[in-house]
């Protein structure tokens, strides 16, 4: 039902294009966009938690992908809002920022205007939204590898207890009062990761490269 509501809202949001200089239309559009964002957040949270519990579950994986695709569709359809705001003349901006009915959005509008130089044309922004999955691929692969395909070892502690070491209990086991157990846990856990260091290094390289590429596309630069 939530997915259907988002789909319907996306189509309604599109109808506001080229009308946002009207204060009433702008508020109506922003209200609907904000509500859609809240619904998308709820869908993402549910889908991701479901996937976290059963990462080998095909249905969970499909749900995450469905919500991800819907998010891209929502983001792409809403790009005109930012584009219109940054192209308002000063008179329109002053009217908007002095409108009490839009007070909840004044901070975001000011922030959008402040970052105008990093916002691309509407077509370019839509293109980036459509390929956003490409930029998140390395992180998605890392999550699946670390949480579902990596085989964590079982170790025997000094008290004779056998336990699987994984990301969830590593920190707790490393805080053991028994020094020998801490060493066993540390050496065994990282030996497992060492077997995949080439893969993890490549994923990290791609993650950093994607971040650098995105910064260059948006004309960000370092200041000293």
LUMBABA-718822 format. One record per residue (C-alpha): residue in three letters; x, y, z; chain; residue number from 1. Coordinates in steps of 0.1 Angstrom, whole numbers. Each point is the difference from the previous one (the first is absolute). Layout:
# LUMBABA-718822
+--------+-------+-------+-------+--------+-----+
| residu |     X |     Y |     Z | chaine | num |
+--------+-------+-------+-------+--------+-----+
|    ALA |     X |     Y |     Z |      A | NUM |
...
+--------+-------+-------+-------+--------+-----+
# end
This chain:
# LUMBABA-718822
+--------+-------+-------+-------+--------+-----+
| residu |     X |     Y |     Z | chaine | num |
+--------+-------+-------+-------+--------+-----+
|    UNK |     0 |     0 |     0 |      A |   1 |
|    UNK |    28 |    24 |     9 |      A |   2 |
|    UNK |    17 |    -7 |   -33 |      A |   3 |
|    UNK |   -32 |     8 |   -19 |      A |   4 |
|    UNK |    -4 |    32 |    20 |      A |   5 |
|    UNK |    35 |    11 |    -9 |      A |   6 |
|    UNK |    -6 |    -8 |   -37 |      A |   7 |
|    UNK |   -32 |    21 |     0 |      A |   8 |
|    UNK |    17 |    29 |    18 |      A |   9 |
|    UNK |    29 |     0 |   -25 |      A |  10 |
|    UNK |   -25 |     5 |   -28 |      A |  11 |
|    UNK |   -17 |    28 |    19 |      A |  12 |
|    UNK |    33 |    17 |     8 |      A |  13 |
|    UNK |     8 |     1 |   -38 |      A |  14 |
|    UNK |   -31 |    21 |    -6 |      A |  15 |
|    UNK |    15 |    29 |    20 |      A |  16 |
|    UNK |    29 |     5 |   -25 |      A |  17 |
|    UNK |     4 |    36 |   -12 |      A |  18 |
|    UNK |   -25 |    13 |    27 |      A |  19 |
|    UNK |    21 |     3 |    30 |      A |  20 |
|    UNK |     4 |    38 |    -1 |      A |  21 |
|    UNK |   -35 |     0 |    14 |      A |  22 |
|    UNK |     3 |    -2 |    38 |      A |  23 |
|    UNK |   -31 |   -21 |     4 |      A |  24 |
|    UNK |    11 |   -25 |   -27 |      A |  25 |
|    UNK |    35 |    -1 |    15 |      A |  26 |
|    UNK |   -13 |    -9 |    35 |      A |  27 |
|    UNK |   -23 |   -26 |   -14 |      A |  28 |
|    UNK |    28 |   -16 |   -20 |      A |  29 |
|    UNK |    25 |     1 |    29 |      A |  30 |
|    UNK |   -26 |   -14 |    24 |      A |  31 |
|    UNK |    -6 |   -29 |   -23 |      A |  32 |
|    UNK |    37 |    -6 |    -7 |      A |  33 |
|    UNK |     8 |     0 |    38 |      A |  34 |
|    UNK |   -28 |   -25 |     7 |      A |  35 |
|    UNK |    13 |   -22 |   -28 |      A |  36 |
|    UNK |    35 |     2 |    14 |      A |  37 |
|    UNK |   -13 |   -12 |    34 |      A |  38 |
|    UNK |   -18 |   -29 |   -16 |      A |  39 |
|    UNK |    31 |    -9 |   -20 |      A |  40 |
|    UNK |    21 |     0 |    33 |      A |  41 |
|    UNK |   -25 |   -23 |    16 |      A |  42 |
|    UNK |     1 |   -24 |   -30 |      A |  43 |
|    UNK |    38 |     1 |    -1 |      A |  44 |
|    UNK |     2 |    -8 |    37 |      A |  45 |
|    UNK |   -24 |   -29 |    -2 |      A |  46 |
|    UNK |    16 |   -15 |   -31 |      A |  47 |
|    UNK |    36 |     4 |    13 |      A |  48 |
|    UNK |    -9 |   -15 |    34 |      A |  49 |
|    UNK |   -17 |   -29 |   -17 |      A |  50 |
|    UNK |    30 |    -5 |   -22 |      A |  51 |
|    UNK |    24 |     2 |    30 |      A |  52 |
|    UNK |   -19 |   -28 |    17 |      A |  53 |
|    UNK |    -1 |   -23 |   -30 |      A |  54 |
|    UNK |    27 |    11 |   -25 |      A |  55 |
|    UNK |    -2 |   -33 |   -19 |      A |  56 |
|    UNK |   -38 |     4 |    -4 |      A |  57 |
|    UNK |    -8 |     8 |   -37 |      A |  58 |
|    UNK |   -32 |    18 |    10 |      A |  59 |
|    UNK |    19 |    23 |    23 |      A |  60 |
|    UNK |    25 |     8 |   -26 |      A |  61 |
|    UNK |   -28 |     7 |   -26 |      A |  62 |
|    UNK |   -17 |    23 |    25 |      A |  63 |
|    UNK |    31 |    21 |     6 |      A |  64 |
|    UNK |     5 |     3 |   -37 |      A |  65 |
|    UNK |   -36 |    10 |    -6 |      A |  66 |
|    UNK |     2 |    27 |    27 |      A |  67 |
|    UNK |    34 |    12 |   -14 |      A |  68 |
|    UNK |   -15 |     3 |   -35 |      A |  69 |
|    UNK |   -30 |    19 |    13 |      A |  70 |
|    UNK |    23 |    24 |    19 |      A |  71 |
|    UNK |    19 |     7 |   -33 |      A |  72 |
|    UNK |   -32 |     6 |   -18 |      A |  73 |
|    UNK |   -12 |    24 |    28 |      A |  74 |
|    UNK |    33 |    18 |     0 |      A |  75 |
|    UNK |     1 |     4 |   -37 |      A |  76 |
|    UNK |   -36 |    13 |    -2 |      A |  77 |
|    UNK |     7 |    26 |    27 |      A |  78 |
|    UNK |    31 |    15 |   -15 |      A |  79 |
|    UNK |   -19 |    29 |   -16 |      A |  80 |
|    UNK |    -8 |    13 |    35 |      A |  81 |
|    UNK |    37 |     8 |     7 |      A |  82 |
|    UNK |     5 |    13 |   -35 |      A |  83 |
|    UNK |   -29 |    24 |     2 |      A |  84 |
|    UNK |    10 |    13 |    34 |      A |  85 |
|    UNK |    36 |     9 |   -10 |      A |  86 |
|    UNK |   -14 |    18 |   -31 |      A |  87 |
|    UNK |   -25 |    22 |    19 |      A |  88 |
|    UNK |     7 |    38 |    -3 |      A |  89 |
|    UNK |     8 |    19 |    31 |      A |  90 |
|    UNK |   -35 |    14 |     3 |      A |  91 |
|    UNK |   -15 |   -35 |     1 |      A |  92 |
|    UNK |    26 |   -12 |    25 |      A |  93 |
|    UNK |    -8 |    29 |    23 |      A |  94 |
|    UNK |   -37 |    -7 |    -2 |      A |  95 |
|    UNK |     6 |   -37 |     8 |      A |  96 |
|    UNK |    23 |     7 |    29 |      A |  97 |
|    UNK |   -24 |    25 |    15 |      A |  98 |
|    UNK |   -30 |   -24 |    -3 |      A |  99 |
|    UNK |    -9 |   -14 |    34 |      A | 100 |
|    UNK |   -19 |   -29 |   -16 |      A | 101 |
|    UNK |    34 |   -12 |   -14 |      A | 102 |
|    UNK |    20 |     5 |    32 |      A | 103 |
|    UNK |     5 |   -37 |     4 |      A | 104 |
|    UNK |    19 |     0 |   -33 |      A | 105 |
|    UNK |    20 |    32 |     3 |      A | 106 |
|    UNK |    31 |   -17 |    13 |      A | 107 |
|    UNK |     0 |   -26 |   -29 |      A | 108 |
|    UNK |    -7 |    27 |   -26 |      A | 109 |
|    UNK |    29 |    21 |    13 |      A | 110 |
|    UNK |    23 |   -30 |     0 |      A | 111 |
|    UNK |   -10 |    -8 |   -36 |      A | 112 |
|    UNK |     7 |    35 |   -11 |      A | 113 |
|    UNK |    34 |     0 |    19 |      A | 114 |
|    UNK |    10 |   -32 |   -19 |      A | 115 |
|    UNK |   -12 |    13 |   -33 |      A | 116 |
|    UNK |    35 |    -3 |   -16 |      A | 117 |
|    UNK |     1 |   -37 |     8 |      A | 118 |
|    UNK |   -34 |    -8 |   -15 |      A | 119 |
|    UNK |     0 |   -11 |   -37 |      A | 120 |
|    UNK |   -26 |     6 |   -26 |      A | 121 |
|    UNK |   -33 |   -18 |     4 |      A | 122 |
|    UNK |     8 |   -25 |   -27 |      A | 123 |
|    UNK |    35 |    -7 |    15 |      A | 124 |
|    UNK |   -15 |    -4 |    35 |      A | 125 |
|    UNK |   -26 |   -25 |   -14 |      A | 126 |
|    UNK |    27 |   -19 |   -17 |      A | 127 |
|    UNK |    20 |    -2 |    33 |      A | 128 |
|    UNK |   -31 |   -12 |    18 |      A | 129 |
|    UNK |    -6 |   -28 |   -25 |      A | 130 |
|    UNK |    36 |   -13 |     3 |      A | 131 |
|    UNK |     3 |     5 |    37 |      A | 132 |
|    UNK |     0 |   -38 |     5 |      A | 133 |
|    UNK |    33 |    -1 |   -19 |      A | 134 |
|    UNK |    16 |    21 |    27 |      A | 135 |
|    UNK |   -13 |   -22 |    28 |      A | 136 |
|    UNK |    10 |   -34 |   -16 |      A | 137 |
|    UNK |    33 |    -3 |    19 |      A | 138 |
|    UNK |   -18 |     5 |    34 |      A | 139 |
|    UNK |   -28 |   -24 |    -9 |      A | 140 |
|    UNK |    26 |   -27 |   -10 |      A | 141 |
|    UNK |    19 |     6 |    32 |      A | 142 |
|    UNK |   -31 |    -5 |    21 |      A | 143 |
|    UNK |   -10 |   -32 |   -17 |      A | 144 |
|    UNK |    36 |   -14 |     2 |      A | 145 |
|    UNK |     5 |     9 |    36 |      A | 146 |
|    UNK |   -35 |   -10 |    13 |      A | 147 |
|    UNK |    -9 |   -31 |   -21 |      A | 148 |
|    UNK |    29 |   -15 |   -19 |      A | 149 |
|    UNK |    30 |     5 |    24 |      A | 150 |
|    UNK |     5 |   -32 |    20 |      A | 151 |
|    UNK |     7 |     9 |    36 |      A | 152 |
|    UNK |    21 |   -24 |    21 |      A | 153 |
|    UNK |    -9 |   -19 |    32 |      A | 154 |
|    UNK |    26 |     3 |    27 |      A | 155 |
|    UNK |     4 |   -17 |    34 |      A | 156 |
|    UNK |     5 |    23 |    29 |      A | 157 |
|    UNK |    21 |    -8 |    31 |      A | 158 |
|    UNK |   -31 |   -11 |    19 |      A | 159 |
|    UNK |    -6 |   -26 |   -27 |      A | 160 |
|    UNK |   -30 |    18 |   -15 |      A | 161 |
|    UNK |    -2 |    -1 |   -38 |      A | 162 |
|    UNK |   -14 |    31 |   -17 |      A | 163 |
|    UNK |    -2 |    15 |   -35 |      A | 164 |
|    UNK |    17 |    34 |    -3 |      A | 165 |
|    UNK |   -18 |    25 |   -22 |      A | 166 |
|    UNK |    -6 |    37 |    -3 |      A | 167 |
|    UNK |   -28 |    -1 |    25 |      A | 168 |
|    UNK |    20 |   -15 |    29 |      A | 169 |
|    UNK |    36 |    10 |    -8 |      A | 170 |
|    UNK |     1 |    31 |    21 |      A | 171 |
|    UNK |   -16 |   -17 |    30 |      A | 172 |
|    UNK |    25 |   -29 |    -2 |      A | 173 |
|    UNK |    29 |    24 |    -4 |      A | 174 |
|    UNK |    -9 |    15 |    34 |      A | 175 |
|    UNK |     4 |   -33 |    18 |      A | 176 |
|    UNK |    19 |     1 |    33 |      A | 177 |
|    UNK |    21 |   -29 |   -12 |      A | 178 |
|    UNK |    30 |    11 |   -20 |      A | 179 |
|    UNK |     4 |   -33 |   -18 |      A | 180 |
|    UNK |   -36 |     1 |   -12 |      A | 181 |
|    UNK |     4 |    35 |   -13 |      A | 182 |
|    UNK |    31 |   -11 |   -20 |      A | 183 |
|    UNK |   -18 |   -31 |   -14 |      A | 184 |
|    UNK |   -30 |    21 |   -10 |      A | 185 |
|    UNK |    21 |    28 |   -16 |      A | 186 |
|    UNK |    24 |   -23 |   -20 |      A | 187 |
|    UNK |   -28 |   -23 |   -12 |      A | 188 |
|    UNK |   -24 |    27 |   -10 |      A | 189 |
|    UNK |    24 |    20 |   -20 |      A | 190 |
|    UNK |    16 |   -31 |   -16 |      A | 191 |
|    UNK |   -34 |    -5 |   -16 |      A | 192 |
|    UNK |    -1 |    35 |   -14 |      A | 193 |
|    UNK |    36 |    -4 |   -12 |      A | 194 |
|    UNK |   -12 |   -27 |   -23 |      A | 195 |
|    UNK |   -21 |    26 |   -18 |      A | 196 |
|    UNK |    22 |    30 |     2 |      A | 197 |
|    UNK |     3 |     3 |   -38 |      A | 198 |
|    UNK |   -37 |     1 |    -4 |      A | 199 |
|    UNK |    -5 |    25 |    29 |      A | 200 |
|    UNK |    28 |    22 |   -13 |      A | 201 |
|    UNK |   -16 |     1 |   -35 |      A | 202 |
|    UNK |   -34 |     9 |    15 |      A | 203 |
|    UNK |    16 |    27 |    21 |      A | 204 |
|    UNK |    17 |    14 |   -31 |      A | 205 |
|    UNK |   -32 |     1 |   -19 |      A | 206 |
|    UNK |   -19 |    16 |    29 |      A | 207 |
|    UNK |    27 |    28 |     2 |      A | 208 |
|    UNK |     1 |     5 |   -37 |      A | 209 |
|    UNK |   -38 |     3 |    -2 |      A | 210 |
|    UNK |     1 |    26 |    27 |      A | 211 |
|    UNK |    27 |    20 |   -17 |      A | 212 |
|    UNK |   -18 |    -2 |   -34 |      A | 213 |
|    UNK |   -32 |    12 |    16 |      A | 214 |
|    UNK |    18 |    30 |    16 |      A | 215 |
|    UNK |    16 |     9 |   -34 |      A | 216 |
|    UNK |   -34 |    -2 |   -18 |      A | 217 |
|    UNK |   -15 |    24 |    26 |      A | 218 |
|    UNK |    30 |    24 |    -1 |      A | 219 |
|    UNK |    10 |    -5 |    36 |      A | 220 |
|    UNK |    36 |     8 |     9 |      A | 221 |
|    UNK |    22 |     2 |    30 |      A | 222 |
|    UNK |     9 |    34 |    16 |      A | 223 |
|    UNK |    32 |     5 |    20 |      A | 224 |
+--------+-------+-------+-------+--------+-----+
# end
